[in-house]
Amino acid sequence: MRHFVLPSTCWVIFLRESGTLMEIFVSAVLGELATRSINFVISRSSKPKVADVESSLQRALLRAQVIIDEATDRRITNQAMLQQLEMLKDAMYKGCYILDTLKYQSQDEEDAKDHVVSYSSFFLSKVNSLKGTRSANRKMHILEQLQDALDNLSSMIINVKELVVFLTRYPCMYHQPYSMHLLLGNCMFSRQMEAELVRNFLLCTQPNGAEELEVLPVVGPGRVGKSTLVAHVCNDERVRAHFSEIMFLSNHDFKDEKVITSLWEGCVKKYHNSRSSKYGRILVVVEMAGDFNEDDWKRFYAASKRYMTSSASKIIITSRSDKITKLGTTRAVTLKYMTHEAYWYFLKTLTFGSNDPMMHPRMENLAMEISRMLKRAVFNSMDIICLLRDNFDIHFWCKVVTFLRGFTKWYASKFGEPPFDALMQNRPACLWRMLSTSQQIMVYHQYECSSSQQEGPKLEVRSVMYGGVKPSGRFEAVAWRSPIPPYYNYIYSCEVRDLKTTSAKRKRS
C-alpha cells in the first residue's frame, strides 16, 4: 500500500482556501442574523399595541355616536340613508361590545388572580407558566378583534360622509336636547328603517282606477315588537291626517260573516279624524293570534273590499307565522330579535341612565353578566332594568347576579332551557324569590291590556321576585308598563308555591 504525501505548497493553498470559505460562511451567517434582527425590531416597533388600538377604537366610537345621535333626532325618509345608518349602528354596537367584553374578561382575570394567590407556591408556579403561554395567544386574539372592529367602524364612518351632509335637510323630531337613555326609553330601539317602510306603504297612494286593496304583512317571533311598531307608525301625525279612520282588530273578530258585517256597521273605531273624513281612507290593523285560517281571511278581505271603497284604504296584518306573507300585495316587513351587541348597548344605556358606566366598572361587569343570562329577552329585561336602575348599589347588584346565577343553573338542569325562553313564548314557567328559597312562583299565563282600557293590578313582578312583597295563593302582577305606544300593561297570572308545605304533603301521602 502506497502513501501519497502532499507537498507543503499544497497544504498552504488548501489552508488559504479553507480560511477564505470560512470567512465567507461566517460573514453570510452574520449578515443573515443582522437582517433577521433588524426585521424583528422593525416588526415589533411597527406592530400596534392593544392599548393603542383600544384608544383609537374609543375615538372612532365617539365619532360614530355623534353621527347616530344626530340622525336619530331627524325624520329620515330616504331608504338608502336609513340602510347606511343601520350598518353604522351595527358597527358601533360591535365596537362597544368588544371593548366592554375586554374589560369584563380583565376583571375576571383579576378576581381569578386573587383567588389563586391563596394556594401553594408550587401550584402557583405551574399556573403562571401555563398563563404565560396562554396570555400571548389571548393578546393576539384580542388585538385582532379590536383591529377588525376599528377597521370596520372607520370604513363605515368614511362611507356615511354623504349622510352627514344631507342630515341637515331633514326636520328634527325633538325640539329639546335629550339624553340617550331618555330617548331610548321613549321610542322604539333600532326600528327606524322598519318604521319608515311601514310609513311609506301607508302614505303612498295607488294609481287611479286600481281595484286591489293593498295589504302589508308584518312578520316576526313573539315579543319582538310587531304591535309596538305598528302603533308607533299609526301614532305619527302624518298617518293620522292621511286616514279618516284607523281600526285595530283581531282574527277572532271575523270568524263568520255576521260578525264581519257587524264590525263594519257598528265597530268602535280606535281613531277617528274628522278633518280628513272627506277622503274616506280607512286603515285596518289585524293581529293574527294563533293559527292562520285562510277561509276566514278570504271572507274578511271580500267584505273589506265592499266597505273600504277608497283606493287609498290599506290593511296591515301582523302575525308570528310566515304564512301571512302570501296575503300581502307588497313585500312583508320582517322583524328579528336584536343582536347580542345591540342588546348590550340597549341594556347598558337604560340601566345606567345618567350615570357614567366608566365611573362604575365593577357594576358595568355585573350588568354584562346579567345581559348574557337574559339571552336578549328584551321584554323580560325591562323589569330587571327598572330594578337595577332604582337600586343603584353595588351590593344589591351582586345579590341579584348571585341569585340569577343559581336560578338559571337550576332551571337549565331541571327543564333543559334558559328560564326566559318559556316566558318569551308565553309558556308556563317557574320563578324563584330572591329572599325566600322555600317559595317558588308559577307563571301560568301572560296577557296584555291597554292602560287606557284597564288599569291593571297594583302588584309588580319585580317586587315579588326581588323585594319583600309576599303574596299568597293565586294572584296577578304587572311585569312591565310600557311607556310607549300602544301603552300596554303586560300581566302575569301567577301562584305562590311553598316548597316546605309541598314536601310535607308528599311525605304524608
C-alpha positions in Angstrom: 0.0 0.0 0.0 1.5 3.3 -1.2 1.1 6.6 0.8 0.9 9.9 -1.0 2.3 12.9 0.8 1.1 16.4 -0.4 3.8 18.9 -0.9 4.0 21.8 1.6 2.8 24.3 -1.0 -0.5 22.3 -1.4 -1.1 22.5 2.3 -0.6 26.2 2.2 -3.0 26.6 -0.7 -5.6 24.3 1.0 -5.5 26.2 4.3 -5.7 29.6 2.5 -8.8 28.5 0.5 -10.4 27.0 3.7 -9.9 30.3 5.5 -11.5 32.2 2.6 -14.5 29.8 2.6 -14.8 30.1 6.4 -14.8 33.9 6.2 -17.5 33.8 3.5 -19.6 31.5 5.6 -19.2 33.5 8.8 -20.0 36.8 7.0 -23.1 35.2 5.4 -24.3 33.9 8.7 -23.7 37.3 10.4 -25.4 39.1 7.6 -28.5 36.8 7.9 -28.6 37.3 11.6 -28.3 41.0 11.3 -31.1 41.1 8.7 -33.4 39.0 10.9 -32.7 41.1 13.9 -33.4 44.3 12.0 -36.7 42.8 10.6 -37.7 41.7 14.1 -37.1 45.1 15.6 -39.0 46.8 12.8 -41.9 44.4 13.2 -42.0 44.8 16.9 -41.9 48.6 16.6 -44.5 48.8 13.8 -46.9 46.2 15.4 -49.7 48.1 17.1 -50.3 47.5 20.8 -53.6 46.6 22.4 -53.8 49.9 24.3 -53.2 52.0 21.2 -55.9 50.1 19.2 -58.3 50.4 22.1 -57.7 54.1 22.3 -58.3 54.5 18.5 -61.5 52.5 18.7 -62.8 54.6 21.6 -62.2 57.8 19.5 -64.0 56.1 16.4 -66.9 55.1 18.6 -67.3 58.7 19.8 -67.4 59.9 16.2 -70.0 57.3 15.3 -72.1 58.2 18.4 -72.2 61.8 17.3 -73.5 60.8 13.8 -76.0 58.4 15.2 -77.4 60.8 17.8 -77.9 63.4 15.2 -79.5 61.0 12.8 -81.8 59.6 15.4 -83.1 63.1 16.1 -84.1 63.5 12.4 -87.0 62.2 10.5 -85.2 60.5 7.6 -87.2 59.1 4.7 -84.5 58.0 2.3 -84.2 54.2 2.4 -80.6 54.1 1.3 -79.6 56.6 4.1 -81.5 54.5 6.6 -79.7 51.4 5.5 -76.4 53.1 5.8 -77.4 54.3 9.3 -78.3 50.7 10.4 -74.9 49.5 9.2 -73.1 52.2 11.1 -75.2 51.3 14.2 -74.2 47.6 13.9 -70.5 48.6 13.6 -70.8 50.8 16.7 -72.7 48.2 18.7 -70.0 45.6 17.9 -67.2 48.0 18.8 -68.8 48.8 22.2 -69.4 45.2 22.9 -65.8 44.2 22.2 -64.4 47.0 24.4 -66.8 46.1 27.3 -66.1 42.4 26.9 -62.4 43.1 27.1 -62.9 45.0 30.4 -65.2 42.2 31.7 -62.6 39.5 31.0 -59.8 41.6 32.6 -61.9 41.9 35.7 -62.5 38.1 35.8 -58.7 37.6 35.5 -58.1 39.9 38.4 -60.6 38.0 40.5 -59.0 34.7 39.5 -55.6 36.0 40.3 -56.7 37.0 43.8 -58.2 33.5 44.2 -55.0 31.7 43.0 -52.7 33.6 45.4 -54.2 31.7 48.3 -52.8 28.3 47.0 -49.3 26.9 47.4 -46.3 28.3 45.7 -45.7 25.1 43.7 -49.2 25.2 42.2 -48.8 29.0 41.6 -45.7 28.5 39.6 -47.4 25.9 37.4 -50.4 28.2 36.9 -48.1 31.1 36.0 -46.2 29.1 33.4 -49.5 28.0 31.8 -50.8 31.5 31.9 -47.7 32.9 30.2 -48.3 30.6 27.2 -52.0 31.4 27.0 -51.5 35.1 27.7 -49.6 35.7 24.4 -52.2 33.9 22.4 -55.0 35.7 24.1 -53.4 39.1 23.5 -53.0 38.3 19.8 -56.7 37.3 19.6 -57.8 40.5 21.4 -55.6 42.6 19.2 -57.2 41.0 16.1 -60.7 41.6 17.4 -60.0 45.2 18.3 -58.3 45.9 14.9 -61.2 44.3 13.0 -63.8 46.4 14.9 -61.7 49.5 14.4 -61.3 48.9 10.6 -65.0 48.1 10.2 -66.1 51.2 12.1 -63.6 53.5 10.4 -64.7 52.4 7.0 -68.3 52.9 7.9 -67.7 56.4 9.1 -66.0 57.2 5.8 -68.9 55.7 3.9 -71.5 57.9 5.6 -70.0 61.2 4.7 -72.8 61.9 2.3 -75.3 61.0 5.0 -73.8 63.6 7.4 -74.0 66.3 4.7 -77.7 65.6 3.9 -78.8 65.2 7.6 -79.5 68.9 7.9 -82.2 68.7 5.2 -84.4 66.5 7.4 -86.5 68.1 10.2 -85.9 67.5 13.9 -88.4 65.3 15.7 -87.5 66.7 19.1 -87.3 70.4 20.0 -85.2 70.0 23.1 -82.0 68.1 23.9 -82.5 64.5 25.1 -80.1 62.2 26.9 -79.7 58.9 25.0 -81.3 56.9 27.9 -84.4 59.1 27.8 -84.6 58.9 24.0 -84.3 55.1 24.0 -86.8 54.8 26.9 -89.4 56.7 24.9 -89.1 55.3 21.4 -88.6 52.0 19.6 -85.0 50.9 19.7 -83.3 50.0 16.4 -86.5 50.0 14.3 -86.1 53.2 12.4 -85.8 51.6 9.0 -88.8 49.2 9.5 -90.9 52.1 10.7 -90.2 54.1 7.6 -91.1 51.1 5.4 -94.5 50.8 7.1 -95.0 54.6 6.9 -94.1 54.7 3.2 -96.7 51.9 2.5 -99.4 53.8 4.3 -98.7 57.2 2.7 -98.2 56.1 -0.9 -101.4 56.2 -2.9 -102.3 53.8 -5.7 -102.8 54.9 -9.3 -106.4 55.9 -10.2 -108.6 53.0 -11.0 -106.7 50.4 -9.0 -109.2 47.9 -7.6 -106.9 45.8 -5.4 -106.9 46.5 -1.7 -103.3 46.9 -0.5 -102.2 44.6 2.3 -98.8 44.8 4.2 -97.8 41.7 6.3 -95.6 42.3 9.3 -94.0 39.1 10.5 -91.8 38.2 13.5 -91.5 36.0 16.5 -93.4 36.7 19.8 -92.4 39.7 21.9 -90.3 41.1 19.1 -92.3 44.4 18.8 -94.8 43.9 15.9 -97.7 45.6 17.6 -95.4 48.3 19.0 -94.0 49.1 15.6 -97.5 49.4 14.0 -98.7 51.5 16.9 -95.8 53.9 16.6 -96.4 54.4 12.9 -100.2 54.9 13.4 -99.4 57.5 16.1 -97.5 59.6 13.5 -99.3 62.8 12.8 -98.9 62.4 9.0 -100.5 58.9 9.1 -103.3 60.2 11.4 -104.0 63.0 9.0 -103.9 60.7 6.0 -106.7 58.3 7.1 -110.2 59.2 8.3 -110.5 56.0 10.4 -108.0 53.6 11.9 -109.3 50.3 13.3 -107.5 47.6 15.3 -108.9 44.1 15.0 -108.1 40.5 15.8 -108.6 37.5 13.6 -111.1 36.2 16.3 -113.3 39.2 15.3 -114.2 37.8 11.9 -114.9 34.1 12.4 -118.2 34.3 10.5 -119.8 36.7 8.0 -122.3 38.1 10.5 -119.6 39.2 12.8 -117.7 40.8 9.9 -120.9 42.8 8.9 -121.4 44.0 12.5 -117.8 45.0 12.6 -118.1 47.3 9.7 -121.5 48.7 10.6 -121.1 49.3 14.3 -117.5 48.7 15.2 -116.0 51.1 17.7 -113.1 52.9 16.0 -109.8 53.3 17.7 -109.2 56.6 16.0 -111.4 59.0 14.0 -110.2 62.0 12.2 -113.0 64.4 11.2 -110.7 66.7 9.2 -109.8 64.2 6.6 -113.1 62.2 6.6 -113.9 63.6 3.1 -111.2 61.3 1.6 -112.8 58.2 3.1 -109.5 56.5 3.6 -109.6 53.6 6.2 -106.7 51.8 7.8 -107.4 48.4 9.3 -104.7 46.7 11.5 -105.4 43.0 12.0 -103.5 41.0 14.6 -103.4 37.3 13.7 -103.4 35.4 17.0 -102.9 31.6 16.9 -103.3 29.5 13.8 -104.0 31.2 10.5 -107.3 30.3 8.7 -107.3 31.2 5.0 -111.1 30.8 4.6 -111.7 33.4 7.4 -109.2 35.7 5.8 -110.9 35.4 2.4 -114.3 36.3 3.8 -112.9 39.3 5.7 -110.9 40.5 2.7 -114.0 40.3 0.4 -116.1 42.2 2.9 -113.4 44.8 3.3 -113.3 45.5 -0.4 -117.1 46.2 -0.3 -116.9 48.6 2.6 -113.5 50.2 2.0 -114.4 52.0 -1.2 -111.4 54.4 -1.3 -108.5 53.2 -3.4 -106.1 54.6 -0.7 -107.5 52.4 2.1 -105.0 50.0 3.5 -104.7 46.8 5.6 -101.8 45.8 7.9 -101.7 42.2 9.2 -99.3 41.1 11.9 -98.5 37.5 12.8 -95.8 35.2 14.1 -96.4 32.8 11.1 -94.7 33.3 7.8 -97.9 32.0 6.1 -99.3 35.5 6.0 -96.6 36.7 3.6 -98.6 35.3 0.7 -101.5 37.6 1.6 -99.5 40.8 1.0 -99.7 42.9 -2.1 -96.3 44.2 -1.2 -93.1 42.8 0.3 -93.6 41.8 4.0 -91.7 43.6 6.8 -89.9 41.1 8.9 -88.8 41.8 12.5 -86.0 39.9 14.2 -84.5 39.9 17.7 -81.7 42.3 18.1 -78.1 41.1 18.1 -76.1 40.5 21.2 -74.1 43.7 20.6 -77.2 45.8 20.1 -78.9 44.3 23.1 -76.0 45.0 25.4 -75.9 48.7 24.2 -79.7 48.9 24.9 -79.5 47.3 28.4 -76.4 49.3 29.4 -77.8 52.7 28.3 -81.1 52.2 30.0 -79.7 50.6 33.2 -77.1 53.2 33.9 -79.2 56.2 32.8 -77.5 59.4 33.6 -74.7 57.6 35.5 -71.4 57.2 33.6 -70.5 53.4 33.3 -66.8 54.4 33.2 -67.1 55.5 36.8 -68.6 52.2 37.9 -66.5 49.5 36.2 -67.5 46.7 38.6 -71.2 47.4 38.2 -70.7 47.5 34.4 -69.2 44.0 34.6 -72.2 42.8 36.6 -74.6 44.3 34.1 -72.8 42.5 31.3 -73.1 39.2 33.1 -76.9 39.8 33.6 -77.3 40.6 29.9 -75.7 37.3 29.0 -78.0 35.4 31.3 -81.1 37.2 29.9 -80.3 36.0 26.3 -81.6 39.1 24.5 -85.1 38.8 26.1 -85.9 42.5 25.8 -89.5 42.0 27.2 -88.3 40.4 30.4 -85.2 42.7 30.6 -87.3 45.8 31.2 -88.3 44.5 34.6 -84.7 43.9 35.7 -83.5 47.2 34.1 -86.0 49.2 36.2 -85.0 47.1 39.3 -81.2 47.8 38.8 -81.8 51.5 38.0 -84.0 52.1 41.0 -81.4 50.3 43.3 -78.1 51.7 42.0 -76.0 50.0 44.6 -73.1 47.6 44.1 -74.1 45.3 47.0 -77.7 44.9 45.7 -76.4 44.2 42.1 -74.1 41.5 43.5 -77.1 39.9 45.2 -79.1 40.0 42.0 -76.3 38.4 40.0 -75.7 35.7 42.5 -79.4 34.9 42.6 -79.7 34.8 38.8 -76.7 32.5 38.5 -78.2 29.9 40.8 -81.7 30.3 39.3 -80.6 29.9 35.6 -78.3 26.9 36.5 -81.2 25.2 38.4 -83.7 25.9 35.6 -81.4 24.6 32.9 -80.7 21.4 34.7 -84.4 20.8 35.5 -86.1 21.9 32.3 -83.3 21.9 29.7 -83.6 25.5 28.6 -83.0 29.1 29.9 -85.8 30.3 32.1 -86.6 33.3 30.0 -87.3 31.2 26.8 -90.6 29.9 28.2 -91.6 33.5 29.2 -90.8 34.8 25.8 -93.0 32.1 24.2 -95.9 32.6 26.7 -95.5 29.1 28.2 -95.8 28.2 31.9 -92.6 28.9 33.8 -91.3 28.5 37.3 -89.6 31.5 39.1 -87.7 31.9 42.3 -87.9 34.5 45.0 -84.6 36.1 46.0 -85.3 36.5 49.7 -87.0 33.1 50.2 -85.6 29.9 48.9 -88.6 27.9 50.3 -91.1 29.5 47.8 -91.5 29.4 44.1 -93.7 31.4 41.7 -95.5 29.6 39.0 -96.4 31.7 35.9 -99.3 30.1 34.2 -100.3 32.7 31.6 -99.4 36.1 30.2 -101.6 38.7 28.6 -101.5 42.4 27.9 -104.2 45.1 28.2 -104.2 48.7 27.1 -103.6 51.1 30.0 -106.5 53.3 28.7 -108.9 50.3 28.9 -107.8 48.7 32.1 -105.6 50.0 34.9 -104.3 46.5 35.7 -103.2 45.1 39.1 -101.1 47.2 41.5 -98.7 44.4 42.3 -95.5 44.2 40.3 -93.5 41.0 39.5 -90.1 42.5 40.5 -91.5 43.4 44.0 -92.4 39.7 44.4 -89.2 38.2 42.9 -86.6 40.6 44.3 -88.4 42.5 47.1 -90.2 41.8 50.3 -93.8 41.5 48.9 -95.2 38.1 49.9 -98.5 37.3 48.2 -100.2 34.0 48.8 -102.1 31.7 46.5 -103.1 32.9 43.0 -102.5 36.5 42.1 -101.9 38.7 39.1 -98.9 41.0 38.8 -97.6 43.6 36.3 -94.4 42.6 34.6 -94.0 45.9 32.8 -95.9 49.0 32.0 -94.8 50.2 28.6 -94.2 54.0 28.3 -94.5 53.9 24.5 -97.4 53.1 22.1 -99.6 51.0 22.3 -99.0 51.6 26.1 -99.7 48.0 27.1 -99.6 46.6 30.7 -98.0 43.2 30.5 -99.5 41.0 33.2 -98.6 37.5 34.6 -101.1 35.1 36.1 -99.2 33.5 39.0 -99.3 31.3 42.0 -97.0 31.1 45.0 -95.9 27.6 45.9 -94.5 26.8 49.3 -91.9 24.0 48.9 -91.9 23.0 52.6 -95.6 22.5 52.6 -95.5 20.6 49.3 -92.7 18.2 50.5 -94.6 17.6 53.8 -97.8 16.7 51.9 -95.8 14.2 49.8 -94.3 12.6 52.9 -97.7 12.2 54.5 -99.2 10.8 51.3 
